[in-house]
Amino acid sequence: MKILIVEDEGRIARRLERMTRQFFTDTLEALHVCESLEEGQAYLTTHTFDLVLLDLNLNGADGFELLKVVVAESFHTIIVSAYKDKAITAFEYGVLDFVPKPFSEDRLNQAFLRVSAREKVITMGVRFLAVKKKGNSILIDVQDISYIKGSGIYSELHLKNGKKEIHDKSLERLEQLLPQTFERIHKSYLVETSQIKEIIVQSGSSYKVLLTNGELLPVGRTRYKILRTKLFGKE
């Protein structure tokens, strides 16, 4: 694990660092602390991370300016902030968790467990996915996505208007964030279930879904019964 902490209060930064080191004892490869928005932005452009812990008030600077950039990256982001009223917006932008200040070690550890858990965040699904385009980050409304295809360490967002965007997060990390309306139908595909028109059973015990746009996508054998039950209530 490579972890970055962006926190302007020295006492809290040291506490976060201590708790982080204790939790990730065996897997921590690198940990760095930045004390300002500018320092965090500069450090992120020259280093890679698996996780960023971000405060939303950095010496008066708005941490959302950094958040809009980092949620487009491959790593997860956990907000640690006293601004509880910003939690909904933070989740909508695609953070993994929001830990309100003052925080306990148990609450922070709970957030850390989500980093490695291969499951969706129950608290709230993301509303937007930020993608990098021509040096900027643009927001894609999740409601505009038909399905997502894994493409190595990246993901392809296939939109209902026929366009395609590339996201730097892997399919596994996006699955943790997306609303329950998205279903993993195959090791390489996440589909918005309202876009599924029909499940097609083919010879040789192979399966596909027909989408409302006419596309056919494969369904994994181990996922067929789960998908059929979710869509039609049939075992």
TORNU-104567 format. One line per 4 residues: number of its first residue (from 1); for each residue y, x, z of N, C-alpha, C. Coordinates in steps of 0.001 Angstrom, whole numbers, plus 500000, padded with zeros to 6 digits. Layout:
// residues N
NUM) Y X Z Y X Z Y X Z  ... .
//
This chain:
// residues 235
1) 498796 500832 500000 500000 500000 500000 501255 500867 500000  502168 500553 499097 503491 501168 499085 504502 500077 499439  505253 500300 500508 506093 499232 501060 507532 499709 501202  508466 498816 500852 509892 499073 501007 510489 498049 501970 .
5) 511280 498530 502920 512016 497664 503845 513501 497786 503522  514149 496651 503259 515596 496647 503005 516245 495863 504134  516800 496582 505103 517331 495993 506338 518479 496867 506844  519640 496244 507090 520827 497015 507479 520933 497265 508982 .
9) 520246 496481 509806 520298 496688 511252 519226 497700 511656  519671 498859 512142 518756 499938 512460 517655 499561 513428  517995 498814 514484 517004 498424 515485 515906 497560 514875  516322 496599 514049 515337 495711 513417 514530 496477 512372 .
13) 515180 497367 511639 514481 498162 510633 513384 499007 511281  513700 499615 512418 512705 500444 513115 511547 499592 513630  511887 498385 514103 510831 497479 514599 509931 497036 513450  510533 496698 512330 509747 496323 511154 508852 497478 510699 .
17) 509422 498681 510707 508646 499846 510281 507453 500071 511210  507687 499975 512521 506604 500183 513478 505491 499151 513302  505869 497875 513183 504872 496812 513030 504124 496933 511701  504845 497333 510666 504223 497497 509351 503194 498613 509382 .
21) 503549 499730 510001 502618 500861 510106 501384 500480 510928  501587 499701 511972 500457 499280 512800 499511 498371 512025  500065 497472 511224 499215 496514 510508 498476 497180 509359  499175 498010 508583 498578 498624 507394 498099 500056 507662 .
25) 497604 500296 508861 497213 501649 509277 496346 502370 508250  495295 501712 507801 494313 502375 506942 494676 502337 505461  495598 501473 505086 495878 501308 503652 497285 501726 503251  498106 502116 504226 499497 502454 503926 499585 503826 503269 .
29) 500140 503837 502063 500335 505097 501333 501754 505615 501465  502727 504689 501439 504130 505098 501543 504946 503962 502122  505953 504315 502933 506868 503324 503499 508266 503922 503508  509218 503167 502961 510595 503654 502882 511539 502552 503363 .
33) 512622 502945 504019 513613 502004 504531 514957 502245 503841  515552 501189 503304 516902 501237 502738 517814 500369 503608  519047 500829 503817 519942 500145 504743 521030 499324 504068  521033 499279 502747 522066 498509 502050 521498 497929 500765 .
37) 522212 496937 500229 521819 496317 498969 521811 497334 497849  522860 498156 497790 522992 499147 496718 521863 500179 496785  521560 500630 497998 520494 501620 498161 519148 501038 497754  518910 499782 498149 517663 499124 497780 517526 498965 496277 .
41) 518614 498557 495623 518588 498392 494176 518300 499713 493477  518942 500777 493937 518755 502090 493323 517329 502598 493535  516792 502399 494732 515459 502906 495036 514386 502171 494237  514602 500866 494035 513623 500076 493283 513540 500480 491815 .
45) 514608 501033 491286 514592 501422 489871 513816 502708 489627  513545 503474 490678 512882 504770 490508 511535 504863 491220  511117 503798 491902 509856 503831 492633 509091 502522 492434  507791 502582 492619 506951 501394 492518 506453 501004 493908 .
49) 506291 499694 494107 505870 499185 495413 504863 498062 495250  504155 497787 496345 503262 496630 496416 503905 495487 497184  504873 495840 498062 505482 494837 498928 506896 495266 499303  507827 494295 499298 509193 494537 499753 509523 493552 500865 .
53) 510030 494071 501986 510542 493238 503076 512063 493252 502955  512659 492076 502792 514079 492002 502431 514871 491092 503366  515981 491612 503874 516939 490796 504624 517896 490159 503615  518466 489015 503962 519363 488327 503035 520838 488596 503307 .
57) 521143 489226 504436 522527 489594 504751 522563 491094 505014  523023 491861 504043 523004 493315 504124 524430 493836 504189  524917 494014 505415 526308 494444 505618 527291 493526 504891  526995 492222 504922 527855 491254 504255 527498 490991 502813 .
61) 526663 491856 502217 526233 491654 500824 525085 490650 500782  525017 489864 499724 524031 488805 499586 522713 489360 499068  521672 489289 499909 520357 489781 499515 519761 489027 498344  520281 487829 498052 519779 487071 496903 520066 487797 495590 .
65) 521087 488648 495583 521379 489426 494374 520223 490362 494050  519593 490888 495095 518418 491730 494896 517171 490881 494684  517104 489757 495392 515930 488895 495277 515728 488405 493854  516814 488059 493167 516710 487558 491799 516082 488584 490871 .
69) 516213 489852 491247 515631 490926 490442 514185 491185 490844  513944 491296 492156 512621 491725 492604 511535 490684 492369  511864 489390 492359 510816 488379 492135 510267 488424 490715  510953 489136 489830 510440 489308 488468 509484 490486 488383 .
73) 509378 491270 489451 508555 492471 489449 507105 492142 489805  506266 493185 489768 504831 492992 489982 504464 492812 491444  505337 493251 492356 505006 493207 493781 505401 491879 494420  504901 491678 495646 505278 490508 496433 506510 490820 497280 .
77) 507248 489765 497658 508436 489903 498495 508327 488983 499708  508607 489534 500881 508679 488752 502118 510115 488839 502625  510750 487685 502829 512097 487648 503375 512029 487658 504901  512820 488515 505528 512951 488544 506987 514429 488331 507287 .
81) 514784 487123 507712 516197 486766 507789 516468 485719 508869  517683 485743 509409 518115 484720 510369 518632 483473 509662  518809 483550 508349 519369 482435 507587 518250 481466 507194  517801 480666 508171 516683 479761 507948 516994 478717 506878 .
85) 518281 478386 506719 518660 477391 505716 518442 477895 504294  518180 479201 504162 517940 479781 502836 516454 479807 502477  515604 479349 503401 514163 479460 503202 513689 478701 501969  514144 477466 501807 513692 476657 500671 514061 477326 499352 .
89) 515295 477796 499267 515737 478472 498043 514922 479733 497795  514637 480483 498864 513860 481710 498721 512462 481417 498178  511825 480376 498726 510499 480006 498227 510571 479549 496775  511613 478835 496438 511757 478364 495060 511859 479526 494080 .
93) 512419 480646 494544 512576 481811 493688 511310 482656 493606  510313 482364 494452 509040 483048 494302 508711 484091 495347  509241 483971 496577 508841 484902 497624 507495 484466 498194  506772 485417 498769 505462 485096 499328 505591 484415 500679 .
97) 506590 484825 501474 506768 484226 502791 508211 484432 503248  508620 483610 504211 509954 483708 504817 509752 483790 506328  510061 484941 506904 509895 485168 508340 511264 485079 509005  511521 484038 509779 512844 483884 510397 513042 484829 511581 .
101) 514264 485341 511705 514635 486130 512880 515097 485181 513984  514839 485505 515262 514006 486630 515729 512536 486347 515466  511772 487390 515184 510372 487206 514805 509459 487929 515797  508244 487429 515896 507224 488053 516737 506301 488895 515862 .
105) 505544 489752 516501 504581 490563 515749 503513 489682 515117  503105 488630 515818 502093 487719 515270 502597 487032 514010  503856 486607 514022 504395 485917 512838 504504 486871 511652  504899 488115 511905 504982 489091 510818 503591 489422 510293 .
109) 502629 489554 511186 501259 489833 510759 500701 488698 509906  501093 487468 510256 500669 486307 509463 501158 486426 508025  502391 486898 507873 502941 487114 506527 502198 488230 505817  501880 489288 506549 501158 490417 505957 499775 490014 505468 .
113) 499124 489116 506203 497793 488662 505799 497829 487977 504437  498945 487341 504124 499067 486649 502844 499147 487616 501668  499553 488841 501945 499674 489830 500875 498320 490111 500247  497301 490203 501077 495967 490541 500579 495066 489330 500381 .
117) 495467 488176 500922 494635 486975 500789 494635 486471 499360  493455 486173 498847 493352 485641 497484 493382 484119 497515  494519 483592 497957 494668 482138 498028 496132 481783 497860  496387 480563 497537 497751 480115 497350 498465 479978 498686 .
121) 499761 480165 498662 500562 479959 499860 500677 478452 500085  500272 478002 501252 500257 476566 501528 501662 476032 501790  502554 476883 502307 503863 476435 502755 504643 475701 501672  504772 476340 500521 505577 475744 499456 505325 476481 498143 .
125) 505181 475759 497061 504984 476396 495773 506312 476844 495181  506234 477876 494373 507427 478383 493724 507946 477365 492717  509270 477291 492567 509859 476390 491592 510241 477136 490317  510638 478391 490481 511033 479207 489326 510218 480489 489290 .
129) 509963 480984 488079 509434 482328 487896 510496 483124 487152  510859 484274 487705 511873 485107 487074 511196 486129 486171  511650 486233 484939 511116 487220 484005 512247 488126 483526  511889 489379 483262 512878 490341 482798 513029 490244 481284 .
133) 514279 490189 480843 514535 490056 479419 515854 490735 479074  515775 491744 478226 516950 492477 477759 517800 492996 478926  517112 493532 479933 517818 494136 481054 518252 493171 482132  518033 491881 481920 518404 490863 482909 517184 490078 483355 .
137) 517346 489296 484423 516283 488400 484874 516680 486966 484550  515781 486245 483894 516033 484839 483598 515018 484001 484377  515413 482794 484748 514544 481917 485522 513835 480913 484621  512524 480846 484779 511713 479869 484056 511291 478783 485041 .
141) 511637 477548 484766 511227 476441 485627 509714 476262 485507  509031 476204 486645 507579 476070 486645 507146 474798 485912  507974 473767 485941 507650 472513 485260 507604 472674 483740  508158 473781 483231 508156 474022 481790 506937 474810 481334 .
145) 506042 475164 482270 504877 475990 481947 503660 475115 481691  502976 475374 480586 501744 474676 480258 500545 475400 480867  500462 476701 480623 499398 477502 481234 499816 478965 481271  499061 479749 482037 499338 481177 482178 498064 481952 481885 .
149) 498206 482972 481055 497064 483802 480678 497235 485201 481261  496181 485695 481927 496217 487054 482446 496154 488049 481304  496953 489091 481412 496981 490126 480381 497078 491487 481061  495956 491908 481651 495950 493162 482400 496757 493017 483672 .
153) 497697 493924 483880 498530 493866 485086 499689 492891 484914  499824 492316 483717 500887 491355 483442 500300 489957 483247  501177 488981 483036 500752 487612 482743 501613 487040 481629  500994 486214 480788 501716 485533 479718 501985 484093 480147 .
157) 503253 483713 480203 503628 482343 480514 503725 481566 479207  502860 480607 479005 502883 479781 477796 503616 478480 478131  504757 478282 477501 505624 477164 477836 505311 475930 476999  505735 474788 477512 505470 473527 476822 506201 473428 475490 .
161) 507268 474219 475311 507994 474197 474039 507404 475146 473012  506260 475756 473347 505579 476639 472413 505950 478105 472545  506964 478414 473335 507389 479808 473506 506500 480509 474529  506598 481838 474544 505808 482643 475468 506700 483699 476121 .
165) 506542 483877 477427 507285 484897 478163 506292 485765 478932  506657 487019 479156 505807 487954 479885 506331 488128 481308  505439 487977 482283 505805 488192 483688 505104 489440 484195  505802 490221 485014 505249 491479 485506 504216 491312 486606 .
169) 504129 490125 487205 503101 489897 488215 501761 489601 487549  500690 490028 488198 499349 489743 487693 499026 488265 487891  497973 487806 487229 497552 486410 487360 497173 486097 488803  496534 487057 489478 496125 486851 490865 497333 486639 491774 .
173) 498390 487422 491571 499569 487282 492423 500337 485996 492119  500374 485602 490861 501036 484341 490525 500261 483155 491092  498939 483252 491104 498127 482161 491637 498443 481909 493108  498772 482976 493846 499119 482821 495254 500401 482009 495440 .
177) 501291 482066 494453 502611 481468 494587 502731 480067 494009  501977 479795 492966 502188 478561 492202 501776 477304 492972  502368 476159 492624 502018 474888 493285 500554 474521 493070  500064 473569 493870 498672 473146 493794 498335 472470 492469 .
181) 499349 472130 491686 499097 471506 490379 498555 472505 489372  498604 473799 489696 498028 474815 488816 496627 475153 489283  495690 475119 488351 494287 475342 488676 493744 476546 487909  493018 477393 488616 492348 478534 487969 491089 478013 487293 .
185) 491086 477968 485976 489939 477434 485248 489025 478535 484719  489506 479771 484770 488797 480902 484168 489392 482159 484773  488673 483268 484709 489204 484505 485282 490519 484928 484621  490785 484405 483425 491988 484802 482698 493016 483686 482522 .
189) 492756 482488 483094 493658 481367 482822 493969 480531 484075  495260 480206 484220 495756 479222 485175 496397 478101 484363  496028 476853 484634 496526 475740 483832 497181 474694 484720  498297 474159 484262 498936 473028 484928 498081 471804 484598 .
193) 497498 471184 485623 496445 470194 485386 496899 468972 484593  498187 468638 484641 498660 467488 483867 498607 467760 482366  498453 469030 481998 498377 469403 480588 496961 469322 480035  495980 469040 480915 494586 468950 480479 494286 467526 480015 .
197) 493881 467405 478767 493565 466093 478195 492089 465760 478351  491249 466796 478234 489807 466540 478223 489058 467828 478531  487892 467684 479204 486975 468806 479375 485848 468641 478369  485610 469667 477594 484599 469604 476538 483388 470442 476936 .
201) 482215 469809 476935 480962 470508 477225 480331 470904 475895  480091 472209 475735 479529 472716 474493 478093 473169 474701  477416 473452 473618 476032 473907 473694 475965 475258 474398  474832 475489 475066 474682 476749 475776 475386 476760 477112 .
205) 475681 475571 477651 476361 475431 478946 477693 476173 478987  478448 476033 477913 479804 476588 477906 480796 475430 477904  481995 475691 478435 482965 474624 478639 484351 475062 478174  485119 474055 477748 486506 474292 477377 487354 473102 477810 .
209) 488666 473329 477936 489582 472213 478161 490452 472052 476924  490682 470796 476566 491604 470475 475490 492934 470113 476126  493988 470838 475761 495303 470571 476312 496031 469516 475496  497075 468959 476052 497845 467920 475367 498513 468457 474106 .
213) 498694 469790 474027 499310 470377 472830 498272 470736 471769  496997 470413 472041 495939 470655 471070 495206 471970 471237  495662 472821 472145 495003 474111 472350 493715 473938 473141  492745 474822 472872 491489 474862 473598 491442 476140 474425 .
217) 491112 476008 475714 491009 477160 476596 489630 477182 477242  489083 478370 477487 487752 478456 478103 487774 478078 479578  486659 477538 480031 486469 477214 481440 485284 478027 481953  485468 478731 483052 484380 479508 483632 483274 478605 484146 .
221) 482033 479056 484016 480901 478221 484444 480984 477860 485918  481428 478798 486741 481495 478538 488178 482666 477637 488547  483590 477422 487612 484782 476626 487893 484722 475221 487285  483695 474969 486471 483601 473686 485778 483514 472515 486756 .
225) 482594 472570 487730 482413 471454 488655 483654 471244 489520  484273 472340 489945 485489 472236 490764 486591 471542 489981  486746 471944 488722 487779 471354 487872 487509 469884 487597  486253 469544 487302 485889 468146 487008 486135 467266 488227 .
229) 485807 467781 489410 486031 467011 490636 487529 466799 490881  488315 467836 490656 489751 467736 490890 490410 466763 489916  489953 466765 488676 490583 465930 487652 490073 464486 487675  488760 464330 487872 488155 463016 487685 487406 462492 488911 .
233) 487372 463312 489998 486679 462885 491196 485175 462804 491037  484638 463566 490064 483180 463541 489818 482587 464874 490212  481410 464814 490861 480689 466029 491214 479984 466591 489977 .
//
